Amino acid sequence: MARVIVLGSGTPIPEPKRGGSAVAVVAGRDWVLVDCGRAATQRALDAGLQLTSVVSVAITHHHSDHVSDLATFATTRWTAGAQSPLTVLAPSGPAASFAERCLDGFGDQCFYAQGPATSGPRPVIATQRFDGSTRVQPVYSSGGWRVSSALVNHRPVEPAVGYLVEHAGHRVAISGDTAVCDAMHELAQGVDVLVHEALLSSRVAADLLTWNASARAVGELAARTRPNTLVLTHLIPAPRSPDDEHAYVEEVRTGGFGGRVLVANDLLHVDTET
C-alpha cells in the first residue's frame, strides 16, 4: 500500500492551518516529497515521517510557495542524522537554480555542533536538473521508485512541470500549478490518486483561470482520466467551512466526474487502496 499525505494545501496567501504546497507519497518508511512550500518540514514531522527516509524532493516550479521551505527541510534532515546529500529534482531553470543556491547564505558556523559528526559539517543538496518535455518522461528511478514529469501550462511562469510518482504498481499524479492541459491528461491517466490545484470559478478573477485550473476543468480532466481518488489542493479561495468545501465538490461534478473527491486540508491522508 502507498499513501498520499497533503503536507501543505495552501497558496502564497497567508491562511491559518494551511502551509505552502507540499505532497508526500509514502511507501513503508520511504517517501517522495513533491514541492516544499511554507511549513512543509514541520508538517512532515507532524505526519510522523522520518526526514532521513525521504528518497527525493521533486519541485514543480519556482513560485515561492512551492520552494520556500527547501533550505529548512535540508537543514532539519541533516540535524536528524542524514549522511547523504538531499536529492532534489527540478526542471532546468529558476527552480533548479534556487535548489542549488538556497543553502549558500549559511556560513559554516550556522551549523556548528548542530548535526551529528557522521552527517558531515553542513547539509548538502544534490540537484538533479532535467530538461522539461511536453510528453511524459522519466526523470528519476531508485529503490523501486520511479518519477516522471511533463511540462504543464502555468505561463508566464516557466518552466513548470507536473509529476507522476510510481512505486510497486501504485501511481500518483501531482499537478503543481497549471491550467488543465494535455500533459496532465497524460500524467493522470488511470492513476490511483490525482492531486490537482483548483480554483472556485465563481470566486476568483477570470484572468487567474488562464494559468490555473478551475474546479470544473479539473472535473472534466478527472472524467476523462478516471483516477480512483481526486484530491483538490492549492485552493483559491481557501475553504473555511463544510459549505465552502461542498462548493468545490459541486463544481467538480459539473465537469462530469462522479468519483471520489476530497478537498484537502493539511495532513489529509489518502491510501491508494481506497
N, C-alpha and C positions, 0 to 999 in steps of 0.2 A: 504494500500500500504506500502511496505517496500522499503528501499533504501539502496544501497551499495555505500559507498564512499571510494575510494582508498586514504588513507591519506599519504601513502608512497609507491612509486613504484620502489625504487632503491635497491641497494645492498651495501655491505661494501665499494665498490669503490666510492670515492667522485665524485659526479655528480651534477652540478648546477640544482636546481629546482626539485631534486628527493631526498626525505627523505628515511630513512630505512623502512623496511617492516611494514606496518600497514594498516588494513582494518576495516572500521566501517560498521556494519549492523544496520540500523536505522528504528524504527517504532514509529511514533509520536515523543515524546520528548526523549524516552528511546533508548538506543543503547548498542550494544555489540562491544567491540574492540578486534580484533584478531591480536596479535603481537603489539609491542610498540617500534619500532626502532627509529633511529635518526629523530628528528623533529616531531614525532607523536603528541605531545601535542600542538605545535603551529599550525600544520595543522588542528587539531580538532577545534581549535578556529577559524581558517580561514574559516572552513566549517560551522561555526555557531552552532556547537554542544555545549550543556551545559555539562561541565565536571561533574557536580554534578548529572547528569542524567544517567551516564554510569552504566549499570547493572553489567557487569563483564568485565575483561580483560582476554583473553584466549591466552596463549603462546604456540607456536608450538614446539620450541626447543631453545637451549641456545646459538646459534650463536649471536654474538654481535649486528648485525644489526636487530635483532628481539626483543631485550630486553633492549637496551642501554638507552631508554628514560623513563623507568618504574619509576624510582625514581622521575624524573621531573613531570611525569604525576600524581603520587600520591600526590606530594607536591602541585602542582598547583590546583588540585581538592580540596585539603584541604583549601588552601587560598581562593578558590572560595566559601567556606562555607559548604562543605560536612561534615556531622556529623557522618557518619558511616565509618567503615574501607573500603578500596578499596578491592573488591573481585577479586582475581587473580586465574585462573585455570591453572594448569601446570602439565605435566606428572612427576611422581616421578623421581628424579634425579637432574642433574645440573640446569635445568630451574626452578624447584620448589625451590631449594636451593638459587638461585640468587634472586628470588622474596622475599623469606623470609628474606634475609640479606641486600637487596640493600639500605635500609634506615639506616642501623646500623652505618654508618660512620658519620652521622649527630648528633652532640650534641644538647641538648635541646635549647641551646642559638641560634642555627642556625635558629630556628623558632620563636624566641621571638617576640611577638607583630605583627606577620605577618598574622595570621589567626584570625577569629572571636572567641570570647570566647566560643561560643556554639559548636565550632568544636573540642574543646579539645586542649591540649598543643602542640601536634605534629601529623603529618599524620601517619596513620597506614595502613598496608597491611595485609589482611587476605587471606593467601594462601590455596587453596583447592587442595591438591595433589590427583592424581589418578594414578592407575597402568595402563599402556598402554596395549592395546589389539590389535591383528591383525584384529579383527572384530569390526564393529561399535558398540560403547557402549555409553549410556547416561552418561554425567559427570556433568550436571548442569540443574536445572529446577527451574524457579521462575518467577512469574508475567506474565505468558504466553510465556516466553522464554524457549527454550529447546536447549541445546548444547550437541552434541555428538562428539566423537573422534574415531580415529583409528590410529594405528602405521603405519607410512609410511617409505619409503626407502631412507634415507639420510645418509646411512652409509659411513664413520665411525662415524658420529655424531649421537649419540643415547642417550636417546630416542628422536624421532621426530614424531609428530603427525599432521594429518590434522583434520579439524573440519567441522561439519555440524551445521549451526545455523538456527533455525526454530522459526517462530512467526506467528500466525494466518494463518497458511497454506502456508506461504512463506518460501522458502528453499534456503539457500545459502551455497555452499561448498567452502572451502578455503584450499589450499594445504599446505601452508608453503613452505618449500624447500624439494623437493623429486624428484626422478625419478618416472615416471609413474609406478603404482603398483596396486595390487588387491584392497588394501584399498581405493585408490582414485576412483576406479571404483564403489565401494560400496557407498562411501560418495556422489559421484556426480550424481548418477542415477536419471535422470529426474528433476534436480534442476532448479530453476528459473535462478540462476546465478552461474557459476563456475569461481572462481578466482584461477588461476594456474600460478606458475612460468614458465618462458620459456626462453630458450637459443637458439640463432640462430646457427644452426649446422655448417654452413659454416664459422662462425666467431669465434669459440671457440675451445680450445684444446679438443681432443676426451676424455681424462680422466675425464673432467668435466661432461660428459654425463653419466657416470656410477653412479652418485649420484645426478644428477639434470635432468630436463626434457627438451628435445629439443622441439621446436615449432611443429615439425612434430609429435612427440609422443603425445603431448597434443592434436593435431588434431585427432589422432587416438582414444584417450580417449574420446574426445567430440563426435566423430562419433558414439561411442558405447553407451554413457550415455545420449546424446541428451539434454544438457542444453538449456534453451531459449536464454541465452547470455553467451558467453565465454569471460572472461577478462584475458589478459596476463599481468603479472606483474613480479617484480624481474628480470628485463630484462638484459641479457648479450649478446652482448654489448648494452648499453643504446642507443636507437634510438635518433637521433638528427635532423631528417628531415622527411617529409612525405614519402620519398622513403624508408628510414630505417624502418619506421612503416609498410609500404606496404610489405617489405621483410618478416616480421614476419607473416603477414596475409597469404601471398602466401605459406609459409612453412606449416602453419596450414592446408591450403587447400590440400596440398599433402598428409596429413594424412587422408583425406576423410570427414572432417567436412565442411558442406556447410552453416551452420547457421551464426548467428550474432557474429562477433568477434570484440572486442575492445582492442586496445593496450593502456595500462594505462599510464597516467601521474598523478602526484599528484593532488588530488581534483577531479578526474573523478567521476561523479555521474551516477549511473545506477539504474533506477526504476525497480522493479520486475514485474510490469505490462507491460513493453515494450517487 
